[in-house]
Each structure stands twice: as structure tokens, then as C-alpha cells.
Amino acid sequence: VTAGQCLPCPIGTFSGVEGAAQCSTCPAGSFVTLLANDAADGLGASLGGEACISCPAGRESIDSGSVLCHSCAAGASSGEGQRCTSCSAGTYAQASGSAQCFDCLSG
């Protein structure tokens, strides 16, 4: 293979190794990005991904090969790399993208 024959990894796949013969698919709960330390927003790369990292808390990807993580809906939360789950009785998450549910106030 010559430099002119190298191709970027397809959407939803990545390779962190220069000269790799194949690309890997990110599992659910993670996303493809260009930078291995790009977890702040959960928005990744659509082509030529070089890293696969966990979705940040408050976001999820339910399918493998995701290039972005979706915010949890209001009333739900998630930890890093986890699926969004509804807040349990007596707790709430007022805004979308919550990393945790909070106890309801008395009264």
C-alpha cells in the first residue's frame, strides 16, 4: 500500500494506529472522535476517526459506531459511558443532559 492508497476510516469507525489495515467500530456507550481527550461535549468525527471514547455523563449512544452522544432527556440521567435511565421516585433531573438526579425538596 502506498500513501496514495490510504483511506480515512469510514463513519462510525476508528483507528489509532498509523498504517492500520482496518478500522474498528466503537461499541454502544462510546463515540468516534479525532482526539482521545475529546470527551467534553460528546460530539465526534464523521470521517477519519482516530479514537473511541466513552460518552460523557449526561449523554448516551445506544448503537455501536456512533459519532455523537445524545443528551439524556429531562427526567433522566447517566454516568460516563452509561445508558440514560429515568430518575427514581422522589428524585428529578430538570434539564436535559443531566449527569445525576437530585432529591425532591420537602413540601
ROROLO-908001 format. One line per field, with one value per residue (C-alpha): residue in one letter; y, z, x; residue number from 1. Coordinates in pm, 1 decimal, m for minus. Each point is the difference from the previous one (the first is absolute). Layout:
<atoms>
res	a | ...
north	Y | ...
up	Z | ...
east	X | ...
n	NUM | ...
</atoms>
This chain:
<atoms>
res	v | t | a | g | q | c | l | p | c | p | i | g | t | f | s | g | v | e | g | a | a | q | c | s | t | c | p | a | g | s | f | v | t | l | l | a | n | d | a | a | d | g | l | g | a | s | l | g | g | e | a | c | i | s | c | p | a | g | r | e | s | i | d | s | g | s | v | l | c | h | s | c | a | a | g | a | s | s | g | e | g | q | r | c | t | s | c | s | a | g | t | y | a | q | a | s | g | s | a | q | c | f | d | c | l | s | g
north	0.0 | 343.9 | 329.5 | 76.1 | m319.0 | 78.6 | 81.9 | 161.1 | m228.1 | m6.7 | 171.3 | m165.4 | m171.7 | 96.5 | m96.5 | 143.6 | m167.1 | 156.4 | m243.2 | m229.1 | m239.8 | 28.4 | 219.8 | m99.1 | 80.8 | 186.3 | m191.0 | 143.3 | 248.9 | 160.0 | 213.1 | 44.3 | 315.2 | 148.7 | 60.6 | m253.5 | 275.3 | 144.9 | m119.2 | 342.5 | 34.1 | m348.7 | 125.3 | m201.8 | m43.2 | m116.9 | m117.7 | m102.0 | m67.2 | m70.1 | m81.8 | m160.8 | 145.8 | m33.7 | 242.8 | 262.7 | m13.8 | 130.3 | m134.7 | m340.9 | m190.7 | m310.2 | m134.9 | m107.9 | 220.3 | 327.8 | 328.2 | 196.3 | m48.3 | 118.3 | 194.0 | m181.3 | 143.3 | 205.5 | m246.7 | m235.7 | m15.5 | m209.6 | m59.1 | m3.4 | m264.9 | m101.0 | m5.9 | 270.9 | m119.9 | 166.7 | 161.4 | m211.3 | 106.1 | 298.6 | 123.8 | 222.1 | 128.7 | 329.5 | 57.0 | m226.6 | m129.8 | m60.0 | m210.5 | m72.2 | 19.3 | 219.0 | m58.1 | 179.6 | 273.3 | m62.2 | 165.7
up	0.0 | m87.8 | 168.6 | m288.8 | 71.8 | 367.4 | 81.2 | 306.4 | 221.6 | m101.1 | 211.5 | 342.0 | m7.5 | 122.5 | m1.4 | 241.0 | m180.8 | m302.1 | m291.6 | 138.4 | m253.8 | 145.9 | 220.7 | 314.6 | 96.1 | 325.7 | 233.1 | 136.4 | 281.5 | m188.9 | m306.2 | m273.1 | 19.4 | m134.1 | 345.2 | 282.3 | 258.4 | m175.6 | 246.8 | 109.2 | m244.4 | m140.0 | m358.7 | m209.5 | m349.3 | m293.3 | m204.7 | 79.7 | 371.0 | 203.5 | 342.7 | 164.2 | 338.6 | 246.2 | m20.7 | 273.4 | 293.3 | m96.7 | m357.0 | m163.7 | m323.2 | m24.5 | m326.0 | m88.6 | m251.6 | 138.3 | m86.4 | 266.3 | 335.9 | 54.3 | 312.5 | 252.1 | 4.2 | 295.2 | 270.6 | m76.9 | 60.2 | m81.1 | 117.0 | m236.2 | m271.5 | 144.5 | m143.3 | 115.0 | 266.6 | 142.2 | 339.1 | 277.5 | 207.8 | 221.0 | m229.2 | m310.1 | m278.4 | m117.9 | m304.7 | m284.0 | 13.7 | 376.2 | 150.4 | 312.4 | 148.9 | 303.1 | 303.6 | m7.6 | 258.9 | 285.2 | m6.5
east	0.0 | 129.9 | m86.7 | m234.1 | m197.0 | m66.1 | m360.9 | m156.1 | m206.7 | m368.0 | m266.1 | m39.0 | 339.7 | 346.0 | 364.6 | 251.7 | 289.0 | 164.0 | 14.6 | m272.1 | m149.9 | m350.0 | m216.6 | m192.3 | m358.3 | m68.9 | m235.2 | m325.6 | 64.9 | 288.6 | 66.4 | 261.4 | 211.0 | 320.4 | 149.4 | 29.0 | m66.7 | m309.1 | m265.0 | m125.3 | m289.3 | m62.5 | 20.0 | 241.7 | 137.4 | m204.7 | 299.2 | 356.3 | m49.9 | 312.8 | m146.8 | m301.3 | m93.5 | m287.3 | m289.0 | 21.3 | m241.2 | m344.2 | 28.7 | m41.1 | 49.2 | m215.2 | 143.2 | 351.7 | 179.9 | m136.8 | 168.1 | m186.2 | m163.1 | m357.5 | m98.4 | m215.8 | m352.9 | m120.4 | m103.3 | 290.3 | 374.6 | 306.0 | 353.3 | 299.0 | m48.5 | m339.1 | m353.2 | m240.7 | m241.4 | m309.6 | 34.7 | m147.5 | m302.2 | 84.4 | 279.0 | 15.2 | 222.6 | m148.7 | 220.2 | 105.5 | 357.2 | m1.1 | 274.3 | m205.6 | m346.3 | m62.6 | m222.2 | m332.6 | m42.6 | m240.6 | m339.9
n	1 | 2 | 3 | 4 | 5 | 6 | 7 | 8 | 9 | 10 | 11 | 12 | 13 | 14 | 15 | 16 | 17 | 18 | 19 | 20 | 21 | 22 | 23 | 24 | 25 | 26 | 27 | 28 | 29 | 30 | 31 | 32 | 33 | 34 | 35 | 36 | 37 | 38 | 39 | 40 | 41 | 42 | 43 | 44 | 45 | 46 | 47 | 48 | 49 | 50 | 51 | 52 | 53 | 54 | 55 | 56 | 57 | 58 | 59 | 60 | 61 | 62 | 63 | 64 | 65 | 66 | 67 | 68 | 69 | 70 | 71 | 72 | 73 | 74 | 75 | 76 | 77 | 78 | 79 | 80 | 81 | 82 | 83 | 84 | 85 | 86 | 87 | 88 | 89 | 90 | 91 | 92 | 93 | 94 | 95 | 96 | 97 | 98 | 99 | 100 | 101 | 102 | 103 | 104 | 105 | 106 | 107
</atoms>
